Amino acid sequence: MAASSIHCFQSLRLSTRHRAFFPIGDYRGENVESRKNCRLVFASAKKTDKNLRLDSKVEMLLDNVKWDDKGLAVAIAQNIDTGAILMQGFVNRDALATTISSRKATFYSRSRSSLWTKGETSKNFINIHDIFLDCDCDSIIYLGKPDGPTCHTGSETCYYTSLNDYLENKQADGSKLALTTLYSLESTIFQRKAELTEIQDGKPSWTKRLLQNNKLLCSKIREEADELCRTLEDNEHSTRTASEMGDVIYHAMVLLALKDVKIEDVLDILRCRFAQSGIEEKKSRGQ
């Protein structure tokens, strides 16, 4: 099927208001008849028109996934706030339907020939906020928030082996993750904070100076924020704005590290504000 025929399903947003359906049947992609026997039905006895439309859309989505000859597709779990790739597994029609229904990342175990929900043993569930299909409809992203470490080793994600480290014969470190720019910066700042307890040789780095001097840090945050505003007031070039914003973010993240606040916590708060007006959110702070 052409990718354009399912463009409206590339993002399947999930809401707590739409949890009334659940999968039945035992479809594993063996034949068309078994697929027909797998249907999403509603837990409630009475279906509203809205629920009927939702049921129909989910059925159409499942029909349009390009399952392989074993009735499977690749599913990747991604942290909605950090962007970290948590794990990769396989799903069949039932697994995807169950994930949509339960909002818990569910996969298909090829070794056990059965469904399994991440966290059913460890309780480290991956709570799904959104599901994406790629342009060819043959791979899936579970976008969600993990309750704890995803990897069975206890690591935050299953991806902690760097190719560069491997080529240099360095031991894989479960705490060294595939970090994006922002989180690499955060990791470095927290590392500098941890080094403060060690004996210092030579002149301390700028980050360590900031970590050791609250007055200096706060003055720099105010200074950099003012310079950022001046790029707008003085109509400076956009590259200057980007540079000043980089300074604001860096210094603010040093303050976060001092307060033992992770950038993930900040992004989690921002995400929760998406559907809330600024006025309502500000009023709730006092409460």
N, C-alpha and C positions, 0 to 999 in steps of 0.2 A: 504494500500500500504506500502511496506517495506520502512524504512527510507532511505536505500541506494539508492532508485530510485530517490530521490530528493536531494541528498547531494550537487549537484551543485547549488541549489537554496537557501541554508541556509543563504547566505548573498546576498541580492539584492541591489547592489550599484546603486545610482541614480545620474544622471548628468543633468546639465542644458541643455545639447545638446539633451536629450531624453525626451522632454516634449510635443511631438506632438500627443499623444494619450489620449483619454478620454473614460469613461465608458458610455454605454447606456443600457437601459433595466431596469427592476425593480425586479431583482432576490433577493429572500429572502429564498431560500432553500426549497420551498414548494415541488417542483417536478423537475424531470429531464428536462422536456420540458421548464420550465421557465429558467433553467440554460442555455439551448441552446440559448435562446433568448438574453442572456446577453453576449455581445461581446465587446472587445476593438477594436475601430476603430480609424483611424488616422484623425486628423483635416485637414491635408494637402491633397489636391486632388491627388497628385502623391506620391506613396510610393516608397522609395528606397529599394534596397535589404537589406540594413542594418536595416532599420526600420521594414521591414517585418520579419526579424529574431527576432528583439526585441519584436514585437507584438506576435509572436509565443511563445517566451519564457515566456512572462508574462501570456499568456493564459494557458500554461502548469503549471506555478506556481500556478495560481488560481485553476486549476483543481486538483492539488495534495494536497492542504490544506485540512486537515481533519475537515471539518465543522461538527458541531454537528447536532442533529436532527432538530434544528431550523435554520440551515444554518449559525451558528455563531461560532466564535473562540475568545479567549481572546487575547487582545492586550495591551501591556505595553509600555508606553512612558518613555524613559530614556534620560537624558541629556548627550550628546555626550562628553562633556568636564569633568564634575564633576562625572559622573556615577550615579548621583542621580536618583532614580525612581520617576518620576513626577506624573504619574497617571495610572490607569488601566481602561479599558473599553472593549466593545465588538465590533467586526467588522463582517460584512458579505462580500460576494464577491464584491459587489459594493463599499463598504467602503474601502477595501484594494486597489481595482483598482483606486479609486479616489485619495487615498493617493499616490500611485505610480505616477499618472498623475500630481497632483497638488503640490506634495511635502509638503503638509500640513497635519498634523495628523488628520485623519477623522475616525469617529466611527459610530456605529449603535445604535440608541436609542431604547431600547426595550419598553419604556413607550410611546414614540411617534410613534414608527414603522417607523422611517425615519433616513436618514443619518444626521450627524452633524459634522462640522469641529471645532475642538478646537480653540477658539479665534474668531469665527464668530461674537460674540457679544462684547466680551471684547477687541478684537484685540490682545490678547496675544496668537498668533499662536505658534505652535510647528513646526519648519521648519525641515523637515526630510532630513537626510544625508544618511541614510542606513536603511535597514530593514532586520531583522533576523528571521528565523523560528527555532523552537526547533527541536530536533532529531525526535520527533514523528509527526511533522508538524501540531500540533493542538494548538499551541500558538505562538504569534508573538511579536517581540520587534520593536517598532518605535524608532530608535536612532536619536535624533535630538537636535536642539538648540531652547529653548523657548524664545519668545520675551518679556516675563514678567512673573509674578506669574502664576502658573498653577492652583492652587486650587481656588475655588470660594470664599474661606474665605480671600483670599489675600496672603496666604502663598505660598512660593516658590514651594512646592510640596504638594500633598495630604497626605503625610506620615509624620506626626509630633507628633503622639501619641506614646510615649514609653511605652512598657509593664511594665518595671520596675517602671516608674512613676505612671502608672495606679494602680499597686499592692500596691504602697505606698500612694495612694490617693492624688497624686499631680495633680494639674490642668494642662491640656494639654496646651503647649505653641507653638503657630504657628511658632515661630522663631527657635524652637528646632527641627532640622531635623534629619533624619536617615543618619548621616554623616559617611563617610569612614575615615580611619586613618588620611590621609593628611588634610581633611577638619575639622576634630575634632581638630587637632593641630592648624590650621588657626583660628578656632573659639576661642580657648583658648588664642592665641596671641592677637587677636583683643579685647577680654575681658580684658586682662591685660592692653592694651592701654587705654581702656575706664576708667579703675580704677585709672589712673594716676591723674585724676582731683579730686579724693577723698583724704581725710586726711589719710596719711599712718601711720600705727601702726607697729612698729618694723622694722626689716631689710627688704628692698624690695627684691622681687624675682629676679632671674637672668634675666628673660625676661624683667622685669621692668627696671632693671639697663641698659640693652642694649637699651631699648626704650628711655631712658633718656640721653644716651651718644653716639652720632654718631661716635665719634672717636674710642671708645671701640668696637662698633659693627663692623665697617669696618675693624678694625685690626683683629677681630675674624674671619670674613669671609675670609680674606686673609690667616690667619693662618690655618684654617680648610681646605681650598682649597689646600694649600701646602701639608698638611698632607695626603690628599686624593691622590695627585700625587705621593707622596713618597711610597704609598702602591704598586704602579706599578713599580716605579724605583727600589725599594728595594725588589721586588717580595714577598711582604707580603701575608699572607693568605687572602682568599676572605672575611672571616668574618670581618677582619680588614677593608677592603675596604668598606663593607656595613656600618660599624660603623662610619667611617669617612664621608661617603656620608650622613648619617643621620645628622651629625653635620653641614655639609654644607647646607643641605636643611633647617634645623631648623633656623640657623642664617640668611640665605638668606630670609626666610619667615618673620622674624622679620623686616628686611629692607623693604620688600614689604608692611608690615602693616604700617610702618612709612610713606610710600609714598602713602598709601591708594590704593594699587594695590592688587587685589584678585588673587589667584593662578589660578582661572578659566580664567582670562584674559591672563595669561601666556600660559596656555594650548590651548586656542583659537588661539594664535599666532603660536604655534608649529604645530597645526593641519593644519593651512593654508599654512605652509611651506612644508607639506608632498610631494606635487607634484612639488616642486620648487627646483632647484639646489642651493647648498650653495653659489656658486659664484654669481648667479643671485640675490639671496636674499640679499647678502651683498651690492651689487651695488645699490639695491633699497632703502637701508636705507638712503643714502645721499640725495635721492630725496624726 
